[in-house]
Amino acid sequence: MLALFLGALDQTIVSTALPGIVSDLRGLDRYAWVATAYLLASTSLVPVYGKLADMYSRKAIEIGAVTVFLTGSCLCGLAGEFGSMPIVGDGMNQLIVARGIQGLGAAGLVAMTFLIIADLFPPAERGKYQGLMGATFATSSVLGPLIGGVLSDHAGGLIPGVEGWRWVFYVNLPLGLLALWFIITHMPPLRPAGTAAKLDLGSAALFLLGIVPFVFALQLPAVSQGAGESETTTVVLLLLVAVIAFVLWIYRSLRVEHPLLDLALFKNPVFTRANVAGFFSGGAFLSIIIFLPLFITEVVGVSATRTGISLIPFSLGIAVGATTAGQVASRTGHYRSILLTGGALLFLGVFLLSRMDASVSYVAVTAYMTLCGIGLGPTFPLFTLVVQNSVDPSRLGQATSAAQFFRQIGATVGGAAIGTVLATAVGPRLLATRELSGIANGASDEFIAALTTGTTRICAYVLGFVAISWIVTFSLPEREIRSAHHGIRDRPGAVTDL
């Protein structure tokens, strides 16, 4: 839980510290690269970790992932402290590279957590533990901006000469070292069942060659901050490279013995439909996080601190939904009705958000967000549980990482789509002529009206995400959650220390 908390927290904690970071490192022109480098690495490597987990000790992989993450965190905090560095360059470039290293470790923290739960407990018991993990992931993701803002504003006086924003990265060190100590001293080896197989490097390379340009193409408009025709050409070329690489990846994966991801898994309707539903629920989750803070600050007219506080009920709603869903699934052995109920609540919450106008109250928005959180909560533990319950234990690592990967890709695609909708609705002229400073500081009626219109359009897209996820979930076959454990715990001495 500590390791997962770190990985999820770092996806969002940097957002509120970025203004101070780019000011100190003089890197406004590379503002979006700080998030993009992390996103590229953390998304792309998830399936690789899953395949490695089917080959080697889960404990060793988890230790490696935490170590890489902490190394990246330390390097992020040190960015620019010693001036320009050979090859890498100035402090901003150093930070971007270090964020990529962080992302390499974070991919393992997220991918391995649910797999380790699967190693330790049979499917019938897994729901309640994965509910806790889902709540941890969602809570840390939503609280990240608030924690980042507090550290950036108030942590500068802890050590003379160390800027407050550096503590956004240094805070990972004590928590990460504590997690590492627990893993080293208490976790059993958790070696995979069966004969170890070699990873086909060709299929892994082709997959990365496809996913990296694909994710980068989705993020390029934010990274380049609008480059016109040249930007469009670059996006098209990146997508073309991604498509070619994915076609070659599929061709090779069907012909080698040990591909990165066994495509035969997609013949399993539970695996395929659960991941499709998870893809769209991931898009809904990130979309809500992206647009609501801007709406609350600019239209409702509250401070950045109160905006951050408004996300807390949303995260608590997710925590309640995730833990409750996990407990009920473990006791009843059923999951589809729980997911459908959560999807209906999420649809209602997003529908209420879509009806907001400039007169909406802070309390009303917070209530709608809480309802959305409760509806989203069951998707975090149960889609992973559904996938794990439907596959052979020898493919548990690939299947688990695939569930996490599809959720993250859904969030990436959803975030990119929402960003485009928002930019189109608000208009380049308004964004270019006015800094976002809150209604109390003189936001124009024109801007508020444009932002309200943009929010309505965004909600329409999110409603579409939720509806597709619900329909796919409705078609999800209901299979009995296994009460027997057929994985690592069956082997003598594997987890006796527990």
TALINTA-V304337 format. One record per backbone hydrogen bond with DSSP energy under -0.5 kcal/mol. NH is the residue of the N-H (numbers start at 1). CO is the residue of the C=O. Records with the same first field share a line. If there is no record, write none. Layout:
NH: CO  CO
This chain:
5: 1
6: 2
7: 3
8: 4
9: 5
10: 6
11: 8
12: 9
13: 9
15: 12
17: 14
18: 14
21: 17
22: 18
23: 19
24: 20
25: 21
26: 22
27: 22
30: 27
31: 28
33: 30
34: 30  31
36: 32
37: 33
38: 34
39: 35
40: 36
41: 37
42: 38
43: 39
44: 40
45: 41
46: 43
49: 45
50: 46
51: 47
52: 48
53: 49
54: 50  51
55: 52
56: 52
58: 190
59: 189
61: 57
62: 58
63: 59
64: 60
65: 61
66: 62
67: 63
68: 64
69: 65
70: 66
71: 67
72: 68
73: 69
74: 70
75: 71
76: 72
77: 73
78: 74
79: 75  76
81: 78
83: 80
85: 89
88: 86
89: 85
94: 90
95: 91
96: 92
97: 93
98: 94
99: 95
100: 96
101: 97
102: 98
103: 99
104: 100
105: 101
106: 102
107: 103
108: 104  105
109: 105
110: 106
111: 107
112: 108
113: 109
114: 110
115: 111
116: 112
117: 113
118: 114
119: 115
120: 116
121: 117
124: 482
125: 122
126: 122
127: 123
129: 125
130: 126
131: 127
132: 128
133: 129
134: 130
135: 131
136: 132
137: 133
138: 134
139: 135
140: 136
141: 137
142: 138
143: 139
144: 140
147: 143
148: 144
149: 145
150: 146
151: 147
152: 148
153: 149
154: 150
155: 151
158: 155
162: 159
163: 161
166: 163
167: 163  164
168: 165
169: 166
170: 166
171: 167
172: 169
173: 170
174: 170
175: 171
176: 172
177: 173
178: 174
179: 175
180: 176
181: 177
182: 178
183: 179
184: 180
185: 181
186: 182
187: 182  183
200: 258
201: 199
204: 200
205: 201
206: 202
207: 203
208: 204
209: 205
210: 206  207
211: 207
212: 208
214: 210
215: 211
216: 212
217: 213
218: 214
219: 215
220: 216
222: 219
223: 219
224: 220
225: 221
226: 221
230: 227
232: 228
233: 229
234: 230
235: 231
236: 232
237: 233
238: 234
239: 235
240: 236
241: 237
242: 238
243: 239
244: 240
245: 241
246: 242
247: 243
248: 244
249: 245
250: 246
251: 247
252: 248
253: 249
254: 250
255: 252
256: 252
263: 261
265: 262
266: 263
267: 264
268: 265
269: 267
272: 268
273: 269
274: 270
275: 271
276: 272
277: 273
278: 274
279: 275
280: 276
281: 277
282: 278
283: 279
284: 280
285: 281
286: 282
287: 283
288: 284
289: 285
290: 286
291: 287
292: 288
293: 289
294: 290
295: 291
296: 292
297: 293
298: 294
299: 295
300: 295
301: 296
302: 296
307: 303
308: 304
309: 305
310: 306
311: 307  308
312: 309
313: 309
314: 310
315: 311
316: 312
317: 313
318: 314
319: 315
320: 316
321: 317
322: 318
323: 319
324: 320
325: 321
326: 322
327: 323
328: 324
329: 325
330: 326
331: 327
332: 328
333: 329
339: 335
340: 336
341: 337
342: 338
343: 339
344: 340
345: 341
346: 342
347: 343
348: 344
349: 345
350: 346
351: 347
352: 348
353: 349
354: 350
355: 351  352
356: 353
360: 357
365: 361
366: 362
367: 363
368: 364
369: 365
370: 366
371: 367
372: 368
373: 369
374: 370
375: 371
376: 372
377: 373
378: 374
379: 376
380: 376  377
381: 377
382: 378
383: 379
385: 381
386: 382
387: 383
388: 384
389: 385
390: 386  387
391: 387  388
395: 392
396: 393
399: 395
400: 396
401: 397
402: 398
403: 399
404: 400
405: 401
406: 402
407: 403
408: 404
409: 405
410: 406
411: 407
412: 408
413: 409
414: 410
415: 411
416: 412
417: 413
418: 414
419: 415
420: 416
421: 417
422: 418
423: 419
424: 420
425: 421
426: 422
427: 423
431: 427
432: 428
433: 429
434: 430
437: 435
439: 297
441: 438
442: 439
448: 444
449: 445
450: 446
451: 447
452: 448
453: 449
454: 450
455: 451
456: 452
457: 453
458: 454
459: 455
460: 456
461: 457
462: 458
463: 459
464: 460
465: 461
466: 462
467: 463
468: 464
469: 465
470: 466
471: 467
472: 468
473: 469
474: 470
475: 471
476: 473
479: 477
481: 333
486: 484
489: 119
490: 487
491: 488
494: 491
498: 495
